[in-house]
Amino acid sequence: MKKILKIILIIICLVSIFMFSNDTGESSSKKSDGFIVKVLETLKGGHLNSSLRKKYIDTYVVFVRKSAHFTIYFLLGVFVLSLLKEYKNLSIKLIFISTFLVFLYACSDEVHQLFVVGRSGEIFDVLLDSFGGMIGSCFYYFVRRN
């Protein structure tokens, strides 16, 4: 049952990444911009005028987008290593295998984006995604090792 749950978590993660990557450039930007505005309006306790919205969006959009990349691939790294641990003893070698599997999915994700209107595949994103997966795998390893 644990293996099935871990597989389901990985599939949810993979599908989430695919769905975000399948958004057009315009739709993706609207989601990022909307998230920034919603968070800042909540923190500031009120509506932001259009010039403040633009200022905050311009300031935080790269950070928000790259943080999202890192975070979802961090989770993927945790989930993949957790599943691999079901088949082999937890080891540094499994971290490398987990990171490699995350890297392969990051590559396929960026290739996928080449075919989506208004999107592009970015090598930096593959590196960031892979780094997130590696950090997630390392985090899991250090928390779960005996």
ZADO-1210 file (C-alpha; in nm, 4 decimals, padded with zeros to 6 digits):
<atoms>
<atom x="00.0000" y="00.0000" z="00.0000" code="MET" pos="1"/>
<atom x="00.2890" y="00.2389" z="00.0790" code="LYS" pos="2"/>
<atom x="00.4365" y="00.1839" z="-00.2672" code="LYS" pos="3"/>
<atom x="00.1050" y="00.2635" z="-00.4336" code="ILE" pos="4"/>
<atom x="00.0677" y="00.5847" z="-00.2335" code="LEU" pos="5"/>
<atom x="00.4219" y="00.6885" z="-00.3273" code="LYS" pos="6"/>
<atom x="00.3542" y="00.6158" z="-00.6947" code="ILE" pos="7"/>
<atom x="00.0334" y="00.8210" z="-00.6761" code="ILE" pos="8"/>
<atom x="00.2244" y="01.1148" z="-00.5226" code="LEU" pos="9"/>
<atom x="00.4820" y="01.0968" z="-00.8021" code="ILE" pos="10"/>
<atom x="00.2090" y="01.0850" z="-01.0676" code="ILE" pos="11"/>
<atom x="00.0324" y="01.3849" z="-00.9115" code="ILE" pos="12"/>
<atom x="00.3601" y="01.5740" z="-00.9170" code="CYS" pos="13"/>
<atom x="00.4358" y="01.4786" z="-01.2789" code="LEU" pos="14"/>
<atom x="00.0856" y="01.5665" z="-01.3965" code="VAL" pos="15"/>
<atom x="00.0958" y="01.8992" z="-01.2101" code="SER" pos="16"/>
<atom x="00.4247" y="01.9892" z="-01.3785" code="ILE" pos="17"/>
<atom x="00.2847" y="01.8865" z="-01.7179" code="PHE" pos="18"/>
<atom x="-00.0326" y="02.0907" z="-01.6688" code="MET" pos="19"/>
<atom x="00.1586" y="02.4043" z="-01.5643" code="PHE" pos="20"/>
<atom x="00.3908" y="02.3595" z="-01.8626" code="SER" pos="21"/>
<atom x="00.0945" y="02.3140" z="-02.0943" code="ASN" pos="22"/>
<atom x="-00.0349" y="02.6646" z="-02.0139" code="ASP" pos="23"/>
<atom x="00.0283" y="02.9172" z="-02.2888" code="THR" pos="24"/>
<atom x="00.2766" y="03.1924" z="-02.2122" code="GLY" pos="25"/>
<atom x="-00.0075" y="03.4355" z="-02.1515" code="GLU" pos="26"/>
<atom x="-00.1973" y="03.2008" z="-01.9213" code="SER" pos="27"/>
<atom x="00.1179" y="03.1156" z="-01.7266" code="SER" pos="28"/>
<atom x="00.1992" y="03.4834" z="-01.6793" code="SER" pos="29"/>
<atom x="-00.1548" y="03.5566" z="-01.5598" code="LYS" pos="30"/>
<atom x="-00.1239" y="03.2823" z="-01.2961" code="LYS" pos="31"/>
<atom x="00.2121" y="03.4121" z="-01.1713" code="SER" pos="32"/>
<atom x="00.0978" y="03.7732" z="-01.1747" code="ASP" pos="33"/>
<atom x="-00.2289" y="03.6856" z="-01.0032" code="GLY" pos="34"/>
<atom x="-00.0463" y="03.4944" z="-00.7314" code="PHE" pos="35"/>
<atom x="00.1852" y="03.7881" z="-00.6636" code="ILE" pos="36"/>
<atom x="-00.1019" y="04.0371" z="-00.6478" code="VAL" pos="37"/>
<atom x="-00.3138" y="03.8122" z="-00.4252" code="LYS" pos="38"/>
<atom x="-00.0308" y="03.7545" z="-00.1772" code="VAL" pos="39"/>
<atom x="00.0634" y="04.1219" z="-00.1617" code="LEU" pos="40"/>
<atom x="-00.2970" y="04.2375" z="-00.1299" code="GLU" pos="41"/>
<atom x="-00.3411" y="03.9913" z="00.1556" code="THR" pos="42"/>
<atom x="-00.0227" y="04.1090" z="00.3268" code="LEU" pos="43"/>
<atom x="-00.0988" y="04.4773" z="00.2735" code="LYS" pos="44"/>
<atom x="-00.4640" y="04.4344" z="00.3658" code="GLY" pos="45"/>
<atom x="-00.6183" y="04.5989" z="00.0640" code="GLY" pos="46"/>
<atom x="-00.6430" y="04.6526" z="-00.3092" code="HIS" pos="47"/>
<atom x="-00.3312" y="04.7590" z="-00.5015" code="LEU" pos="48"/>
<atom x="-00.3600" y="05.0242" z="-00.7714" code="ASN" pos="49"/>
<atom x="-00.2379" y="04.9373" z="-01.1202" code="SER" pos="50"/>
<atom x="00.1019" y="05.1097" z="-01.0899" code="SER" pos="51"/>
<atom x="00.1776" y="04.9266" z="-00.7636" code="LEU" pos="52"/>
<atom x="00.0609" y="04.5988" z="-00.9185" code="ARG" pos="53"/>
<atom x="00.2975" y="04.6453" z="-01.2115" code="LYS" pos="54"/>
<atom x="00.5853" y="04.7437" z="-00.9820" code="LYS" pos="55"/>
<atom x="00.5391" y="04.4398" z="-00.7576" code="TYR" pos="56"/>
<atom x="00.4878" y="04.2020" z="-01.0476" code="ILE" pos="57"/>
<atom x="00.8045" y="04.3276" z="-01.2185" code="ASP" pos="58"/>
<atom x="00.9948" y="04.2946" z="-00.8912" code="THR" pos="59"/>
<atom x="00.8817" y="03.9463" z="-00.7871" code="TYR" pos="60"/>
<atom x="00.7791" y="03.7557" z="-01.1009" code="VAL" pos="61"/>
<atom x="01.1163" y="03.5907" z="-01.1657" code="VAL" pos="62"/>
<atom x="01.1537" y="03.4921" z="-00.8007" code="PHE" pos="63"/>
<atom x="00.8009" y="03.3455" z="-00.7862" code="VAL" pos="64"/>
<atom x="00.8357" y="03.1515" z="-01.1111" code="ARG" pos="65"/>
<atom x="01.1788" y="03.0090" z="-01.0273" code="LYS" pos="66"/>
<atom x="01.0696" y="02.9262" z="-00.6714" code="SER" pos="67"/>
<atom x="00.7765" y="02.7317" z="-00.8148" code="ALA" pos="68"/>
<atom x="01.0141" y="02.5344" z="-01.0374" code="HIS" pos="69"/>
<atom x="01.2447" y="02.4555" z="-00.7479" code="PHE" pos="70"/>
<atom x="00.9635" y="02.3641" z="-00.5088" code="THR" pos="71"/>
<atom x="00.7717" y="02.1211" z="-00.7280" code="ILE" pos="72"/>
<atom x="01.0918" y="01.9445" z="-00.8351" code="TYR" pos="73"/>
<atom x="01.2082" y="01.9374" z="-00.4706" code="PHE" pos="74"/>
<atom x="00.8886" y="01.7462" z="-00.3929" code="LEU" pos="75"/>
<atom x="00.9421" y="01.5198" z="-00.6932" code="LEU" pos="76"/>
<atom x="01.2941" y="01.4407" z="-00.5665" code="GLY" pos="77"/>
<atom x="01.1555" y="01.3532" z="-00.2223" code="VAL" pos="78"/>
<atom x="00.8841" y="01.1316" z="-00.3686" code="PHE" pos="79"/>
<atom x="01.1124" y="00.9524" z="-00.6164" code="VAL" pos="80"/>
<atom x="01.3765" y="00.8742" z="-00.3552" code="LEU" pos="81"/>
<atom x="01.1065" y="00.7613" z="-00.1150" code="SER" pos="82"/>
<atom x="00.9793" y="00.5153" z="-00.3757" code="LEU" pos="83"/>
<atom x="01.3286" y="00.3942" z="-00.4671" code="LEU" pos="84"/>
<atom x="01.3906" y="00.3244" z="-00.0975" code="LYS" pos="85"/>
<atom x="01.1117" y="00.0676" z="-00.1135" code="GLU" pos="86"/>
<atom x="01.3273" y="-00.1417" z="-00.3490" code="TYR" pos="87"/>
<atom x="01.6820" y="-00.0788" z="-00.2235" code="LYS" pos="88"/>
<atom x="01.8482" y="00.0355" z="00.0950" code="ASN" pos="89"/>
<atom x="01.8774" y="00.4118" z="00.1246" code="LEU" pos="90"/>
<atom x="02.2190" y="00.5181" z="-00.0040" code="SER" pos="91"/>
<atom x="02.4054" y="00.7992" z="-00.1736" code="ILE" pos="92"/>
<atom x="02.3760" y="00.5987" z="-00.4969" code="LYS" pos="93"/>
<atom x="01.9960" y="00.6249" z="-00.4740" code="LEU" pos="94"/>
<atom x="02.0288" y="01.0043" z="-00.4478" code="ILE" pos="95"/>
<atom x="02.2117" y="01.0025" z="-00.7809" code="PHE" pos="96"/>
<atom x="01.9522" y="00.7754" z="-00.9397" code="ILE" pos="97"/>
<atom x="01.6672" y="00.9902" z="-00.8071" code="SER" pos="98"/>
<atom x="01.8344" y="01.3106" z="-00.9271" code="THR" pos="99"/>
<atom x="01.8975" y="01.1567" z="-01.2690" code="PHE" pos="100"/>
<atom x="01.5316" y="01.0550" z="-01.3024" code="LEU" pos="101"/>
<atom x="01.4218" y="01.4064" z="-01.2027" code="VAL" pos="102"/>
<atom x="01.6724" y="01.5498" z="-01.4532" code="PHE" pos="103"/>
<atom x="01.5220" y="01.3368" z="-01.7315" code="LEU" pos="104"/>
<atom x="01.1722" y="01.4620" z="-01.6504" code="TYR" pos="105"/>
<atom x="01.2983" y="01.8218" z="-01.6338" code="ALA" pos="106"/>
<atom x="01.4478" y="01.7791" z="-01.9817" code="CYS" pos="107"/>
<atom x="01.1247" y="01.6345" z="-02.1179" code="SER" pos="108"/>
<atom x="00.9295" y="01.9186" z="-01.9557" code="ASP" pos="109"/>
<atom x="01.1403" y="02.1851" z="-02.1245" code="GLU" pos="110"/>
<atom x="01.1144" y="02.0051" z="-02.4618" code="VAL" pos="111"/>
<atom x="00.7363" y="01.9939" z="-02.4095" code="HIS" pos="112"/>
<atom x="00.7347" y="02.3712" z="-02.3594" code="GLN" pos="113"/>
<atom x="00.8946" y="02.4197" z="-02.7019" code="LEU" pos="114"/>
<atom x="00.5616" y="02.3118" z="-02.8492" code="PHE" pos="115"/>
<atom x="00.3412" y="02.5366" z="-02.6325" code="VAL" pos="116"/>
<atom x="00.2406" y="02.8797" z="-02.7644" code="VAL" pos="117"/>
<atom x="00.4332" y="03.1590" z="-02.5953" code="GLY" pos="118"/>
<atom x="00.6630" y="02.9239" z="-02.4029" code="ARG" pos="119"/>
<atom x="01.0239" y="02.8198" z="-02.4513" code="SER" pos="120"/>
<atom x="01.2509" y="02.5477" z="-02.3244" code="GLY" pos="121"/>
<atom x="01.5228" y="02.6852" z="-02.1007" code="GLU" pos="122"/>
<atom x="01.8449" y="02.5083" z="-02.0050" code="ILE" pos="123"/>
<atom x="01.8567" y="02.7162" z="-01.6848" code="PHE" pos="124"/>
<atom x="01.5174" y="02.5731" z="-01.5872" code="ASP" pos="125"/>
<atom x="01.6456" y="02.2175" z="-01.6398" code="VAL" pos="126"/>
<atom x="01.9374" y="02.2974" z="-01.4094" code="LEU" pos="127"/>
<atom x="01.7120" y="02.4619" z="-01.1501" code="LEU" pos="128"/>
<atom x="01.4609" y="02.1764" z="-01.1637" code="ASP" pos="129"/>
<atom x="01.7377" y="01.9172" z="-01.1322" code="SER" pos="130"/>
<atom x="01.8907" y="02.1088" z="-00.8427" code="PHE" pos="131"/>
<atom x="01.5510" y="02.1172" z="-00.6709" code="GLY" pos="132"/>
<atom x="01.5178" y="01.7409" z="-00.7212" code="GLY" pos="133"/>
<atom x="01.8683" y="01.6804" z="-00.5898" code="MET" pos="134"/>
<atom x="01.8081" y="01.8963" z="-00.2811" code="ILE" pos="135"/>
<atom x="01.4748" y="01.7176" z="-00.2241" code="GLY" pos="136"/>
<atom x="01.6459" y="01.3803" z="-00.2509" code="SER" pos="137"/>
<atom x="01.9251" y="01.4885" z="-00.0150" code="CYS" pos="138"/>
<atom x="01.6704" y="01.6270" z="00.2289" code="PHE" pos="139"/>
<atom x="01.4832" y="01.2963" z="00.2287" code="TYR" pos="140"/>
<atom x="01.8086" y="01.1018" z="00.2659" code="TYR" pos="141"/>
<atom x="01.9267" y="01.3008" z="00.5679" code="PHE" pos="142"/>
<atom x="01.5876" y="01.2919" z="00.7368" code="VAL" pos="143"/>
<atom x="01.5271" y="00.9179" z="00.6811" code="ARG" pos="144"/>
<atom x="01.8742" y="00.7637" z="00.7124" code="ARG" pos="145"/>
<atom x="01.9293" y="00.5403" z="01.0121" code="ASN" pos="146"/>
</atoms>
